[in-house]
């Protein structure tokens, strides 16, 4: 049986037993999803890359406590990412004035179209986040997990450590409060699903 044909549960069992290659396969399998999730919460590709790395490091550090929901590592990763993002946002508020005075590092030369696309994604994601900024943090987190990431109610409940019924009632309240959902940059198909989910 190859690594690629093994389930998350099998790979995780091997990783906890010390198989670094198995953990690497889990990272390869879910890293991009976690990275995109972090971007959608920060509107910053560089921060998202750093935060996604922290998520996997924290998952490895707490491996003895990991409980897979439905045989997938993703709900656990989303839960860790949500906590990492909370800490990141607290740090930004605490040190915002200092960070604002630090000049941006000069980036190496990149393809102009790629740079423009990344900047456009960040600008549009910032607009999305501004549109939902009035929601309580817990509602923004739930919106990100269930609507943008497509988690089931059960998976979102596992990720956030709350009852499934709470997930349902909060989403119902969010649907009632958002007349037109914020579109995600660069994800037309997902935007349509988002509109259907919140309509």
C-alpha positions as CSV (number, residue, x, y, z in Angstrom):
1,X,0.0,0.0,0.0
2,X,1.4,3.4,-1.0
3,X,1.3,6.5,1.1
4,X,-1.1,8.1,-1.4
5,X,-3.6,5.3,-1.0
6,X,-3.6,5.4,2.8
7,X,-6.3,7.2,4.7
8,X,-5.7,10.2,7.0
9,X,-6.3,7.8,9.9
10,X,-3.7,5.4,8.7
11,X,-1.2,8.1,7.9
12,X,-1.8,9.8,11.3
13,X,-1.3,6.6,13.2
14,X,2.0,6.1,11.4
15,X,3.1,9.7,11.9
16,X,2.4,9.6,15.7
17,X,4.5,6.4,15.7
18,X,7.4,8.5,14.3
19,X,7.0,8.1,10.5
20,X,8.0,11.5,9.2
21,X,7.2,10.6,5.7
22,X,3.6,9.9,6.7
23,X,3.3,13.3,8.3
24,X,4.8,14.8,5.2
25,X,2.1,13.2,3.1
26,X,-0.5,14.7,5.4
27,X,1.1,18.1,4.9
28,X,1.1,17.6,1.1
29,X,-2.5,16.5,1.2
30,X,-3.9,19.3,3.4
31,X,-1.3,22.1,3.4
32,X,-2.8,24.1,0.5
33,X,-6.3,24.0,2.0
34,X,-5.0,25.3,5.4
35,X,-2.9,28.0,3.5
36,X,-6.0,29.2,1.6
37,X,-8.1,29.2,4.8
38,X,-5.5,31.4,6.6
39,X,-5.4,33.7,3.6
40,X,-9.2,34.1,3.6
41,X,-9.0,35.1,7.3
42,X,-6.0,37.5,6.9
43,X,-6.1,38.8,3.3
44,X,-2.3,38.5,3.3
45,X,-0.5,35.7,1.4
46,X,2.8,36.0,3.4
47,X,1.0,35.9,6.7
48,X,-1.1,32.9,5.5
49,X,2.1,31.0,4.6
50,X,3.6,31.6,8.1
51,X,0.4,30.8,9.9
52,X,-0.2,27.6,7.9
53,X,3.3,26.5,9.0
54,X,2.4,27.2,12.6
55,X,-0.8,25.1,12.2
56,X,1.2,22.0,11.2
57,X,3.9,22.6,13.8
58,X,1.2,22.9,16.5
59,X,-0.6,19.8,15.2
60,X,2.7,17.8,15.4
61,X,3.4,19.2,18.9
62,X,0.0,18.2,20.2
63,X,-0.2,14.9,18.2
64,X,-1.0,12.8,21.3
65,X,-4.2,14.8,21.7
66,X,-5.4,14.7,18.1
67,X,-8.8,13.0,17.5
68,X,-9.7,12.6,13.9
69,X,-13.4,13.4,13.0
70,X,-14.8,11.1,10.4
71,X,-11.3,9.7,9.6
72,X,-10.1,13.1,8.3
73,X,-7.4,15.3,9.8
74,X,-8.9,18.5,8.3
75,X,-11.4,19.3,11.1
76,X,-8.6,19.2,13.6
77,X,-6.4,21.3,11.3
78,X,-9.2,23.9,11.0
79,X,-9.6,24.0,14.7
80,X,-5.9,24.6,15.2
81,X,-5.9,27.2,12.4
82,X,-8.8,29.0,14.1
83,X,-6.8,29.3,17.3
84,X,-3.6,30.3,15.6
85,X,-5.5,33.0,13.7
86,X,-7.0,34.3,17.0
87,X,-3.5,34.6,18.5
88,X,-2.3,36.3,15.3
89,X,-5.1,38.8,15.4
90,X,-4.4,39.5,19.1
91,X,-0.8,40.1,18.4
92,X,-1.6,42.4,15.5
93,X,-3.8,44.5,17.8
94,X,-1.2,44.5,20.5
95,X,1.7,45.5,18.3
96,X,-0.1,47.2,15.5
97,X,1.5,50.6,16.1
98,X,5.0,49.1,16.1
99,X,4.4,47.0,13.1
100,X,3.0,50.0,11.2
101,X,6.4,51.8,11.6
102,X,8.4,48.9,10.2
103,X,9.1,49.2,6.5
104,X,7.9,46.5,4.2
105,X,10.9,44.3,3.1
106,X,11.8,44.6,-0.6
107,X,10.5,41.5,-2.3
108,X,12.7,39.7,-4.9
109,X,11.7,40.4,-8.5
110,X,8.7,38.3,-9.5
111,X,6.6,38.0,-12.6
112,X,4.6,41.3,-12.8
113,X,1.3,39.5,-13.6
114,X,1.7,37.1,-10.6
115,X,2.5,40.1,-8.3
116,X,-0.5,42.0,-9.6
117,X,-2.8,39.0,-9.2
118,X,-1.6,38.4,-5.6
119,X,-2.1,42.1,-4.7
120,X,-5.6,42.0,-6.3
121,X,-6.5,38.9,-4.4
122,X,-5.4,40.6,-1.1
123,X,-7.3,43.7,-1.9
124,X,-10.5,41.9,-2.7
125,X,-10.2,39.5,0.3
126,X,-9.8,42.6,2.5
127,X,-13.0,43.9,1.0
128,X,-14.7,40.6,1.9
129,X,-13.4,40.7,5.5
130,X,-14.5,44.4,5.8
131,X,-18.0,43.4,4.8
132,X,-18.3,40.8,7.5
133,X,-16.3,42.8,10.1
134,X,-19.5,43.7,12.0
135,X,-20.2,40.0,12.8
136,X,-19.0,38.6,16.1
137,X,-15.7,36.7,15.8
138,X,-17.4,33.4,16.4
139,X,-19.8,34.0,13.5
140,X,-16.9,35.0,11.2
141,X,-15.1,31.8,12.2
142,X,-18.2,29.7,11.5
143,X,-18.8,31.4,8.2
144,X,-15.3,30.7,7.1
145,X,-15.4,27.0,8.0
146,X,-18.9,26.1,6.8
147,X,-19.4,28.3,3.8
148,X,-16.0,29.1,2.5
149,X,-14.3,25.8,3.4
150,X,-17.3,23.6,3.0
151,X,-17.1,21.8,6.3
152,X,-20.2,19.8,7.4
153,X,-21.9,20.9,10.6
154,X,-20.3,18.0,12.4
155,X,-16.8,18.9,11.2
156,X,-17.2,22.5,12.0
157,X,-18.5,21.6,15.5
158,X,-15.4,19.4,16.0
159,X,-13.1,22.1,14.7
160,X,-14.6,24.8,17.0
161,X,-15.3,22.5,20.0
162,X,-19.0,23.4,20.1
163,X,-22.2,21.4,19.8
164,X,-23.7,20.7,16.3
165,X,-26.9,22.4,17.3
166,X,-25.0,25.6,18.0
167,X,-23.5,25.4,14.5
168,X,-26.9,25.1,13.0
169,X,-28.5,28.0,15.0
170,X,-25.6,30.3,14.4
171,X,-25.6,29.7,10.7
172,X,-29.3,30.3,10.6
173,X,-28.8,33.7,12.3
174,X,-25.9,34.5,9.9
175,X,-28.1,33.7,6.9
176,X,-30.8,36.0,8.3
177,X,-28.4,38.8,8.8
178,X,-26.5,38.7,5.5
179,X,-28.7,39.7,2.6
180,X,-26.0,39.3,0.0
181,X,-23.0,37.2,1.0
182,X,-19.5,38.5,0.4
183,X,-17.8,36.9,-2.7
184,X,-14.4,35.3,-2.4
185,X,-11.8,36.5,-4.8
186,X,-10.9,34.2,-7.6
187,X,-13.5,31.5,-6.7
188,X,-16.6,32.0,-8.9
189,X,-18.0,28.5,-8.4
190,X,-17.5,28.8,-4.6
191,X,-19.1,32.3,-4.7
192,X,-22.2,30.8,-6.2
193,X,-22.3,28.0,-3.6
194,X,-21.8,30.7,-0.9
195,X,-24.8,32.6,-2.2
196,X,-26.9,29.5,-2.2
197,X,-25.8,28.5,1.3
198,X,-26.7,31.9,2.7
199,X,-29.9,32.5,0.7
